[in-house]
Amino acid sequence: FDRSERAAMTDAGTRAIDLLLSRLQSEYSRIDRVHLIGHADPLGKPERNEVLGIERAQTVREYILRTGLVQAPITTEGRSSREPVVRHCGPYATPQAIACNLPNRRVAVEVTGIRR
């Protein structure tokens, strides 16, 4: 919650990126671009959520770049809290709402290329 640096990534998030990288290598004969879209939950100030979305995408980009497994351009953008996957969590930053909104704090990946 309210974090975007590498240390804030969950173990599940790191495993998901590692799985993605493995799938990219096995399922694509050519990757033209990887586009990362960072999201935030609706809690907090809109200006901060905008920054969080961008920073989360950039953190994942840095993680992927460090592996050296993707040679294609990796682009990023942030969409703040405009595209929530859960909407019933409540408007205030209570421990319950923070936990409920976890799925909204994410980075989506779009891959352009040729599949095997």
N, CA and C atoms as a LAMMPS dump frame, in Angstrom:
ITEM: TIMESTEP
0
ITEM: NUMBER OF ATOMS
348
ITEM: BOX BOUNDS ff ff ff
-5.0000000000000000e+02 5.0000000000000000e+02
-5.0000000000000000e+02 5.0000000000000000e+02
-5.0000000000000000e+02 5.0000000000000000e+02
ITEM: ATOMS id mol type element x y z
1 1 1 N 0.846 -1.181 0
2 1 2 C 0 0 0
3 1 3 C 0.885 1.236 0
4 2 1 N 0.648 2.126 -0.948
5 2 2 C 1.373 3.397 -1.08
6 2 3 C 2.876 3.2 -1.279
7 3 1 N 3.232 2.091 -1.956
8 3 2 C 4.642 1.83 -2.246
9 3 3 C 4.774 1.34 -3.679
10 4 1 N 5.971 1.533 -4.231
11 4 2 C 6.174 1.113 -5.615
12 4 3 C 7.578 0.562 -5.865
13 5 1 N 8.45 0.601 -4.875
14 5 2 C 9.821 0.168 -5.076
15 5 3 C 9.922 -1.357 -5.083
16 6 1 N 11.051 -1.855 -5.534
17 6 2 C 11.274 -3.299 -5.661
18 6 3 C 11.012 -4.025 -4.348
19 7 1 N 11.426 -3.468 -3.227
20 7 2 C 11.242 -4.116 -1.928
21 7 3 C 9.771 -4.288 -1.576
22 8 1 N 8.896 -3.519 -2.205
23 8 2 C 7.475 -3.614 -1.908
24 8 3 C 6.763 -4.672 -2.744
25 9 1 N 7.462 -5.235 -3.734
26 9 2 C 6.832 -6.277 -4.55
27 9 3 C 6.579 -7.513 -3.703
28 10 1 N 5.419 -8.108 -3.867
29 10 2 C 5.106 -9.329 -3.131
30 10 3 C 5.851 -10.507 -3.75
31 11 1 N 5.998 -11.566 -2.989
32 11 2 C 6.605 -12.78 -3.529
33 11 3 C 5.785 -13.3 -4.703
34 12 1 N 4.468 -13.211 -4.58
35 12 2 C 3.603 -13.659 -5.675
36 12 3 C 3.828 -12.817 -6.926
37 13 1 N 4.037 -11.524 -6.742
38 13 2 C 4.301 -10.645 -7.883
39 13 3 C 5.612 -10.982 -8.565
40 14 1 N 6.632 -11.222 -7.773
41 14 2 C 7.935 -11.592 -8.33
42 14 3 C 7.847 -12.916 -9.075
43 15 1 N 7.149 -13.893 -8.49
44 15 2 C 6.973 -15.185 -9.164
45 15 3 C 6.2 -15.016 -10.466
46 16 1 N 5.202 -14.142 -10.469
47 16 2 C 4.415 -13.913 -11.687
48 16 3 C 5.282 -13.328 -12.8
49 17 1 N 6.181 -12.413 -12.449
50 17 2 C 7.075 -11.843 -13.456
51 17 3 C 8.033 -12.915 -13.973
52 18 1 N 8.574 -13.714 -13.078
53 18 2 C 9.483 -14.777 -13.494
54 18 3 C 8.771 -15.774 -14.41
55 19 1 N 7.531 -16.107 -14.086
56 19 2 C 6.741 -16.996 -14.939
57 19 3 C 6.482 -16.347 -16.294
58 20 1 N 6.158 -15.066 -16.294
59 20 2 C 5.954 -14.341 -17.547
60 20 3 C 7.211 -14.413 -18.414
61 21 1 N 8.362 -14.167 -17.832
62 21 2 C 9.606 -14.199 -18.59
63 21 3 C 9.854 -15.581 -19.182
64 22 1 N 9.569 -16.601 -18.419
65 22 2 C 9.716 -17.971 -18.913
66 22 3 C 8.764 -18.232 -20.083
67 23 1 N 7.537 -17.785 -19.937
68 23 2 C 6.547 -17.967 -21.007
69 23 3 C 6.913 -17.178 -22.253
70 24 1 N 7.449 -15.99 -22.079
71 24 2 C 7.863 -15.197 -23.24
72 24 3 C 8.922 -15.945 -24.031
73 25 1 N 9.869 -16.534 -23.337
74 25 2 C 10.94 -17.249 -24.024
75 25 3 C 10.436 -18.503 -24.735
76 26 1 N 9.474 -19.187 -24.136
77 26 2 C 9.002 -20.435 -24.742
78 26 3 C 7.873 -20.226 -25.749
79 27 1 N 7.093 -19.166 -25.621
80 27 2 C 5.915 -18.999 -26.462
81 27 3 C 6.076 -18.005 -27.608
82 28 1 N 7.149 -17.223 -27.604
83 28 2 C 7.332 -16.209 -28.645
84 28 3 C 8.62 -16.466 -29.422
85 29 1 N 8.509 -16.425 -30.736
86 29 2 C 9.71 -16.51 -31.569
87 29 3 C 10.328 -15.124 -31.747
88 30 1 N 9.493 -14.094 -31.594
89 30 2 C 9.993 -12.721 -31.67
90 30 3 C 9.119 -11.838 -30.781
91 31 1 N 9.766 -10.99 -30.001
92 31 2 C 9.051 -10.014 -29.177
93 31 3 C 9.404 -8.635 -29.712
94 32 1 N 8.385 -7.884 -30.119
95 32 2 C 8.605 -6.549 -30.65
96 32 3 C 8.548 -5.478 -29.566
97 33 1 N 7.703 -5.722 -28.561
98 33 2 C 7.554 -4.729 -27.497
99 33 3 C 6.864 -5.36 -26.3
100 34 1 N 7.254 -4.934 -25.125
101 34 2 C 6.56 -5.273 -23.88
102 34 3 C 6.103 -3.942 -23.296
103 35 1 N 4.802 -3.841 -23.048
104 35 2 C 4.239 -2.603 -22.501
105 35 3 C 3.68 -2.898 -21.115
106 36 1 N 4.126 -2.137 -20.127
107 36 2 C 3.731 -2.339 -18.736
108 36 3 C 2.818 -1.204 -18.302
109 37 1 N 1.688 -1.567 -17.689
110 37 2 C 0.685 -0.584 -17.275
111 37 3 C 0.5 -0.692 -15.767
112 38 1 N 0.92 0.344 -15.058
113 38 2 C 0.83 0.352 -13.607
114 38 3 C -0.497 0.899 -13.127
115 39 1 N -1.029 0.264 -12.079
116 39 2 C -2.326 0.648 -11.513
117 39 3 C -2.191 0.885 -10.014
118 40 1 N -3.089 1.677 -9.494
119 40 2 C -3.169 1.944 -8.056
120 40 3 C -4.601 1.69 -7.592
121 41 1 N -4.772 1.606 -6.289
122 41 2 C -6.133 1.486 -5.766
123 41 3 C -6.732 2.888 -5.613
124 42 1 N -8.031 2.988 -5.346
125 42 2 C -8.657 4.31 -5.259
126 42 3 C -8.442 5.037 -3.934
127 43 1 N -7.74 4.417 -3.001
128 43 2 C -7.495 5.054 -1.714
129 43 3 C -6.421 6.118 -1.878
130 44 1 N -6.515 7.156 -1.139
131 44 2 C -5.499 8.206 -1.195
132 44 3 C -5.813 9.27 -2.233
133 45 1 N -4.872 10.17 -2.398
134 45 2 C -5.058 11.306 -3.296
135 45 3 C -4.824 10.897 -4.747
136 46 1 N -5.64 11.394 -5.662
137 46 2 C -5.486 11.047 -7.082
138 46 3 C -4.091 11.347 -7.629
139 47 1 N -3.484 12.452 -7.2
140 47 2 C -2.155 12.805 -7.696
141 47 3 C -1.12 11.746 -7.288
142 48 1 N -1.223 11.286 -6.061
143 48 2 C -0.3 10.252 -5.571
144 48 3 C -0.54 8.937 -6.304
145 49 1 N -1.807 8.588 -6.537
146 49 2 C -2.122 7.346 -7.236
147 49 3 C -1.595 7.364 -8.663
148 50 1 N -1.606 8.52 -9.29
149 50 2 C -1.066 8.642 -10.646
150 50 3 C 0.433 8.306 -10.636
151 51 1 N 1.14 8.872 -9.679
152 51 2 C 2.572 8.614 -9.556
153 51 3 C 2.826 7.136 -9.225
154 52 1 N 2.043 6.567 -8.32
155 52 2 C 2.222 5.163 -7.94
156 52 3 C 2.076 4.233 -9.146
157 53 1 N 1.079 4.488 -9.976
158 53 2 C 0.887 3.649 -11.153
159 53 3 C 2.101 3.662 -12.059
160 54 1 N 2.617 4.836 -12.324
161 54 2 C 3.801 4.972 -13.171
162 54 3 C 5.009 4.3 -12.521
163 55 1 N 5.22 4.572 -11.244
164 55 2 C 6.378 4.001 -10.544
165 55 3 C 6.314 2.482 -10.488
166 56 1 N 5.141 1.924 -10.297
167 56 2 C 5.01 0.456 -10.262
168 56 3 C 5.398 -0.15 -11.605
169 57 1 N 4.942 0.451 -12.685
170 57 2 C 5.306 -0.05 -14.013
171 57 3 C 6.82 0.063 -14.219
172 58 1 N 7.41 1.148 -13.784
173 58 2 C 8.851 1.34 -13.943
174 58 3 C 9.652 0.359 -13.094
175 59 1 N 9.153 0.016 -11.929
176 59 2 C 9.822 -0.961 -11.076
177 59 3 C 9.838 -2.33 -11.741
178 60 1 N 8.718 -2.722 -12.326
179 60 2 C 8.666 -4.005 -13.033
180 60 3 C 9.588 -3.961 -14.247
181 61 1 N 9.621 -2.837 -14.941
182 61 2 C 10.517 -2.685 -16.092
183 61 3 C 11.964 -2.896 -15.666
184 62 1 N 12.363 -2.266 -14.575
185 62 2 C 13.732 -2.413 -14.081
186 62 3 C 14.037 -3.863 -13.72
187 63 1 N 13.078 -4.54 -13.108
188 63 2 C 13.249 -5.949 -12.741
189 63 3 C 13.49 -6.785 -13.994
190 64 1 N 12.653 -6.573 -15.014
191 64 2 C 12.784 -7.334 -16.255
192 64 3 C 14.117 -7.015 -16.938
193 65 1 N 14.486 -5.755 -16.996
194 65 2 C 15.74 -5.367 -17.64
195 65 3 C 16.944 -6.021 -16.959
196 66 1 N 16.908 -6.123 -15.642
197 66 2 C 18.03 -6.714 -14.903
198 66 3 C 18.237 -8.189 -15.256
199 67 1 N 17.175 -8.872 -15.675
200 67 2 C 17.319 -10.283 -16.035
201 67 3 C 18.051 -10.446 -17.356
202 68 1 N 17.949 -9.439 -18.227
203 68 2 C 18.564 -9.53 -19.548
204 68 3 C 17.841 -10.463 -20.499
205 69 1 N 16.651 -10.92 -20.141
206 69 2 C 15.935 -11.9 -20.954
207 69 3 C 15.074 -11.291 -22.047
208 70 1 N 14.797 -10.011 -21.965
209 70 2 C 13.969 -9.347 -22.971
210 70 3 C 14.834 -8.316 -23.684
211 71 1 N 14.98 -8.503 -24.979
212 71 2 C 15.794 -7.584 -25.775
213 71 3 C 14.94 -6.514 -26.453
214 72 1 N 13.646 -6.669 -26.44
215 72 2 C 12.733 -5.722 -27.088
216 72 3 C 12.546 -4.486 -26.216
217 73 1 N 12.064 -3.403 -26.813
218 73 2 C 11.749 -2.217 -26.01
219 73 3 C 10.695 -2.546 -24.949
220 74 1 N 10.883 -1.977 -23.77
221 74 2 C 9.912 -2.133 -22.679
222 74 3 C 9.417 -0.735 -22.34
223 75 1 N 8.138 -0.49 -22.603
224 75 2 C 7.546 0.816 -22.35
225 75 3 C 6.645 0.742 -21.122
226 76 1 N 6.389 1.909 -20.531
227 76 2 C 5.574 1.954 -19.32
228 76 3 C 4.559 3.084 -19.392
229 77 1 N 3.501 2.91 -18.646
230 77 2 C 2.522 3.979 -18.418
231 77 3 C 1.819 3.698 -17.105
232 78 1 N 1.192 4.714 -16.565
233 78 2 C 0.4 4.571 -15.35
234 78 3 C -1.04 4.935 -15.622
235 79 1 N -1.937 4.177 -15.024
236 79 2 C -3.366 4.47 -15.17
237 79 3 C -4.034 4.75 -13.834
238 80 1 N -3.236 4.999 -12.819
239 80 2 C -3.748 5.389 -11.517
240 80 3 C -4.786 4.382 -11.039
241 81 1 N -5.931 4.873 -10.598
242 81 2 C -6.996 3.994 -10.089
243 81 3 C -8.184 3.963 -11.047
244 82 1 N -7.964 4.313 -12.31
245 82 2 C -9.066 4.419 -13.274
246 82 3 C -9.643 3.086 -13.72
247 83 1 N -8.921 1.978 -13.519
248 83 2 C -9.383 0.676 -13.995
249 83 3 C -9.322 -0.367 -12.873
250 84 1 N -10.13 -0.194 -11.831
251 84 2 C -10.072 -1.154 -10.722
252 84 3 C -10.626 -2.52 -11.124
253 85 1 N -10.085 -3.56 -10.508
254 85 2 C -10.634 -4.897 -10.721
255 85 3 C -11.612 -5.267 -9.607
256 86 1 N -11.486 -4.618 -8.451
257 86 2 C -12.485 -4.755 -7.382
258 86 3 C -12.968 -3.355 -7.023
259 87 1 N -14.258 -3.251 -6.704
260 87 2 C -14.851 -1.933 -6.479
261 87 3 C -15.637 -1.821 -5.17
262 88 1 N -15.641 -2.835 -4.374
263 88 2 C -16.509 -2.885 -3.193
264 88 3 C -15.77 -2.705 -1.871
265 89 1 N -14.593 -2.127 -1.876
266 89 2 C -13.719 -2.14 -0.705
267 89 3 C -13.939 -1.004 0.288
268 90 1 N -14.653 0.003 -0.069
269 90 2 C -14.849 1.137 0.823
270 90 3 C -13.913 2.282 0.471
271 91 1 N -14.326 3.5 0.794
272 91 2 C -13.591 4.69 0.345
273 91 3 C -12.474 5.178 1.278
274 92 1 N -12.319 4.556 2.439
275 92 2 C -11.33 5.042 3.405
276 92 3 C -10.224 4.013 3.606
277 93 1 N -9.028 4.48 3.939
278 93 2 C -7.853 3.618 4.063
279 93 3 C -7.834 2.885 5.406
280 94 1 N -8.815 2.051 5.625
281 94 2 C -8.828 1.183 6.805
282 94 3 C -8.006 -0.064 6.486
283 95 1 N -7.573 -0.802 7.489
284 95 2 C -6.843 -2.043 7.197
285 95 3 C -7.637 -2.997 6.295
286 96 1 N -8.945 -3.044 6.482
287 96 2 C -9.776 -3.918 5.661
288 96 3 C -9.817 -3.443 4.209
289 97 1 N -9.968 -2.135 3.996
290 97 2 C -10.023 -1.596 2.639
291 97 3 C -8.666 -1.728 1.95
292 98 1 N -7.595 -1.552 2.689
293 98 2 C -6.26 -1.708 2.119
294 98 3 C -6.07 -3.148 1.648
295 99 1 N -6.453 -4.106 2.473
296 99 2 C -6.333 -5.519 2.095
297 99 3 C -7.257 -5.85 0.929
298 100 1 N -8.47 -5.358 0.964
299 100 2 C -9.448 -5.628 -0.084
300 100 3 C -8.977 -5.098 -1.438
301 101 1 N -8.286 -3.959 -1.434
302 101 2 C -7.846 -3.31 -2.667
303 101 3 C -6.552 -3.875 -3.241
304 102 1 N -5.97 -4.873 -2.621
305 102 2 C -4.716 -5.425 -3.12
306 102 3 C -4.768 -5.767 -4.612
307 103 1 N -5.826 -6.383 -5.125
308 103 2 C -5.847 -6.685 -6.567
309 103 3 C -5.786 -5.449 -7.461
310 104 1 N -6.165 -4.299 -6.951
311 104 2 C -6.118 -3.075 -7.749
312 104 3 C -4.7 -2.515 -7.88
313 105 1 N -3.824 -2.903 -6.975
314 105 2 C -2.434 -2.446 -7.012
315 105 3 C -1.635 -3.47 -7.809
316 106 1 N -1.454 -3.183 -9.102
317 106 2 C -0.893 -4.185 -9.993
318 106 3 C -0.206 -3.541 -11.184
319 107 1 N 0.47 -4.395 -11.965
320 107 2 C 1.042 -3.991 -13.25
321 107 3 C 0.549 -5.005 -14.271
322 108 1 N -0.13 -4.51 -15.284
323 108 2 C -0.59 -5.348 -16.395
324 108 3 C 0.471 -5.338 -17.491
325 109 1 N 0.516 -6.417 -18.265
326 109 2 C 1.546 -6.564 -19.296
327 109 3 C 0.883 -6.818 -20.646
328 110 1 N 1.318 -6.063 -21.648
329 110 2 C 0.899 -6.282 -23.029
330 110 3 C 2.148 -6.621 -23.837
331 111 1 N 2.088 -7.741 -24.548
332 111 2 C 3.231 -8.19 -25.346
333 111 3 C 2.845 -8.136 -26.807
334 112 1 N 3.702 -7.537 -27.614
335 112 2 C 3.52 -7.504 -29.063
336 112 3 C 4.668 -8.308 -29.67
337 113 1 N 4.317 -9.252 -30.517
338 113 2 C 5.346 -10.075 -31.144
339 113 3 C 4.739 -11.209 -31.918
340 114 1 N 5.546 -12.191 -32.227
341 114 2 C 5.099 -13.367 -32.987
342 114 3 C 5.207 -14.585 -32.095
343 115 1 N 4.056 -15.254 -31.926
344 115 2 C 4.033 -16.477 -31.129
345 115 3 C 4.563 -17.648 -31.938
346 116 1 N 5.11 -18.592 -31.228
347 116 2 C 5.614 -19.818 -31.876
348 116 3 C 4.465 -20.658 -32.38
